[in-house]
Amino acid sequence: MIERAYLREVGLRDGLQLVRGDLSTAHKLEWIREEAAAGVHEIEVTSFVPFKSFPIFADAVEVATTALAIPGLLASGLTPNARGALTAFDTGLTKVNYVISASEAHSQANVRRSTAQAMDDFARIVEARAERGLEKTVTLSFGIATCFGCTIQGEVPEDLVYRIAERGVELGADEVMIADTVGYANPLQVERIFAGVLSRLGNVPVAAHFHDTRGLGLANIAAAARVGVRRFDASLGGLGGCPHAPGATGNVVFEDAAFLLETMGLSTGIDIPKLIALRRKVEIWLPEERFSGAIHRAGVPKTFHAAA
């Protein structure tokens, strides 16, 4: 039987948080609709952050509520805190993503609070979901940033990553996402850490989020897939990055990741030529941004056959 792999588009959140200029609500919704039509199962459609700091997400509620009406699409949203989670719950989203940093230094620089304080905030989000009776209808994804190292702190103990993951599940996380936020990971490290996380979390779904800062993004996806990971984040054209990762080139390129997984025999259900056509539009909408990747330039080879 053909195994399924799931690619989540994070360009509309992770990709847009650092762009120069703006992207209209109409263009965001067109991006979402066209990716859904191309077979993308889940899209992180927005971020519930303070609008004064991130004006590009001022339309978060409109984007989320509109995306919910798209047939077959799992629309999710990111929240940095409990306040944002309440807004996300109000929109009707059935999946809300939260991220905590394993690096204390990164946590302080990124969200101005300790890792322990961020964990307490996740506990409040879980409590708020329960108070609203949403435990069976809203999935909470618990992301852990800087799992493979930090540009500020340097080394991040692997055992700490495991402890944070286990604590997140104890509190009520339905999914755990392990992230290489600053592009430090290598394939051997990826295999070791993801094998450790999978063995500890049992049946809890585990996702991978890699940045291609040093050109190892696709290699790291392949490494994670080899040890059993089947959920991955990527961004159309590799858009995005981390403000605390100097020289970062952004997320793994979505269309390249889809091609890789299909060649590994993992069905994504994604129409790659449709992604390439959409990418050309997004490049026009965001002319000041740098896009990367190979499939858009070379195309899929004549020998390519989708896994399904």
N, C-alpha and C positions, 0 to 999 in steps of 0.2 A: 504494500500500500504506500502511496505517496504521502509523506509527512507534510504538514502545513507549518509555515513560518509566518509570523505577523510583523509587519513593518508599520510603525507609528510615525506619521509625519509631525515633526516638531518645528518646522520652518515658520509657521504662523505665530509661534510663541518664542522659542529660543532664537529663531532666525531673525525675527523683527525687533527684538529688544535692544539691539545695538545699531540698527540701520540709521543712516543719514537720511533725513527727509521723512516722508510719511508714505503710507499706503492706505488708499481710501477703503471705506467699508465695502463698497461695491466690488472692488478688486479682491479683497479678502474673501468675500463670499463666492466670487467666480472661481478663485483658486480652490476653495473647499469643494464646490460642486464638481469641478472638472477632475479633481483627484478622486473623489468618490466615484465618479463615472468611470475612472480608470481602474477601479477595483481596490482602492486603498480602504482598508477596513476601519482604521482609527486615525483621527486627526486631532492633535492638541490645538484647538482652534483659537485660544486666547489665553491671557494671563490676567488674573484679578489682583492687580497691583495698584498702588496709589497713582492716580492719573497725573498728578503734578510731577512725579518723577518719570513716568513713562506715558506721555500723552498719546503715543501710538495705540495704547490699549484703552483709550477712553470709550471706545465703542464695544467693550468686552461683553456687556449684557446683550446688546443687539446681535453681535456676531454669534454668541452662544445660542441664543434662543432661535435664531434663524437656522443655524446649522442642525439643530435638533429635528427639524422638519425634513431633512434630507434622507430619503429611504436607504436603509442598509448601512448607514454611517454611524459609528460610535464616536460621538463628539465629546472630547474631554477638555478640561481646562486646568491650568496650573494656579495654585494659590501659595503665596509665601507665608501665610499666617492664618489664624482662626477667623479674623475679620473677613478676609477674602473668601474663605471657605463658605461663610454664611451667604455671601452674595452668589457664589457658585451654586449652592444648594437652591437658592431662590430662582435661579434661571431654569431649573429642571434638569441640569446635566446629570447623567447617570454614572459619570466617572470623574473624580476630582484627584488631581495629582499634587503631591506635596514633596518638597525636597529638603533634606537636612544634610549638612556637611560633616564628613568624618574628620576633616581637618579643623581644629579649633581656630587657627589663624584665618582660614578661609571663611569660616562662619562669621567671625567678627568683622571681617572686611566686607563680606557680601551682604549680610543682613543685620549686622551690628548687635549680635547676641551670641551667647555661647551655644555649643552643641547641645548641652543639657537643657538650656532654655528652649531651643528649637524642638527638642523631644517633648517637652512639657506642652508646647503649643500644638503638636500633633495629637497629644492626648486630649486636648480641648476640642480639636476638630472631631475626633472620634466620639466624644461625649455629645457634641452638638448634633452629629448625625443621629445618634441614639435618641436624643430628646425630640427630634423631629420625626422619628419613626422611619428612618430611611435606611436602616441596616440592610434590608433585603433588596433595595432598589438603587442604592448608590455605592459604587465601588471606590475604595480609597487606595490609590497607589502611593507607596512610600519610597521615594527616591533617596539614594545616598550619594552625595557628590564627593569628588576627590578621593575615590576609593583606591586609586593607583599611585597617588602622590599629589603634591601641592606645590605650586610655584612660590608660595609664601613660606610655608612650613617645611617643605621637603618631604621626608618620609612620612607615610601614614601606616601604622601597624595593621597588618592584615587581620589579626585577632580582633582589633577594634571594629573593623568593618563587619565581622561576623556577629559581634555582640550588638552592634547597632541594628543590624538586620533582624536578629532574633527579638530584640526589644520592640521594634516596630510591629512585628507580627503579634507579639504578646499584647500590644495595645489595641490592635484591631486592623492592621493593614491587610488588604486583600491581594496585593501585589507588591513585590519589592523590585525596585529598579537600581541597578548598580552602574554608576557613572564614572567615566574617565573624563572629568570636567575640563582638565587642562592639557589633555593629550600626552600623558606620560606613559601609558600602558604599552606593554609588548605582549606578543602572543603567548609566550610561556607563562607570564604573570597572569594573563587573562584566564588561561586554562586552569591554573592553580586556584585562583580566587573564586571563579565561578563554580568550580567543582566543590569548593568548600562551602559556598553559600547554598548550592543545591542540596548538598548532603544534610545540611542543618535545617533547611526549611520544609523538607518533605514535599507536600503537594501544593504549596504556595507558588503561584506563577512568579517567575523571575525574568526580568527584562534587562537588556544591555543598552547603554548609551555611551557611544564613543565619539571623540573628536579626532579629526584627521590632521592635527597640528604638525605631526612629524611623519606623515605619510603612512601610518600603520592602521588607519581606521578599518579598512576592508580586511586586512590580515587579522585584526582583533575580532571582527565579526565572525570570520571563519573559525577562529580558535574557540570562541564562545559556543558556536553552533556544534563544534566537535564534541563538547562535553555535555550537550543537551539543551542549551538555551534556544528558545524558539520565538522570542519576542525581542524586537530591536527598534531603536529610535534612529531616525535619519531625517535629513532636510533636503528639500528640492534644491538642486544645484550646490549643496553644501553650505547654504546660507546660515550664518550665525556664528557664535563663538562665546568666549567667556571674557569679561572685562579684566579678570585677574590672570589671564594667560597671554603674555606678550608674544606677538607674532602668530597668534592663533589663526588658522585658516578656516575654522568653522567646523560644523558637524560633518559626519560622513554623508556623502552625496547619496540622496535617496534612490535615484535611478540606477546608480552603480551598485548599491546595496541589493536592490531587487534583482539585478542581473546576476550578482554573485550567488545569492541564495538559490535562485533557480538552477544555476549550473551545478550547485551542490546537491540537487535533487529535492530541494525544499520548495514546495509550491507557495507562492505569495498571492496568487490570484490577480496580479497587477499587470496591466497592459503598458509595457515600457515605452513603445512609440507614442502613446497618449501623454505619458509623463514628459517626454522630450518636447512635444508640441506645447504643453503648458509651460515648461521651463522658459521657452522663448518669450512667452508673454510676460512672465514674472521678471525676466531680465529687462524688458522694456519698461515695466512699471517701476523698477528700482535701478535706474541707470547708474547710480553712484556706487553700487555694491559690487563686490568681487564674487564671482561664481566659479566653481571648479567642477572637476569630473571628467570622465573619458567617454562614457557611452553617448552623451549628446554629440560629441565630436566625431567619433568613429562609427557610431551606430552598432546595432547588434550584428554579430557575424551570421553568415548564411547557414552555418551549421548549428545555430542556436535553436533549441527546442524547449519550450516552457515545461517545467516539471510535471504539471498536471496533464 
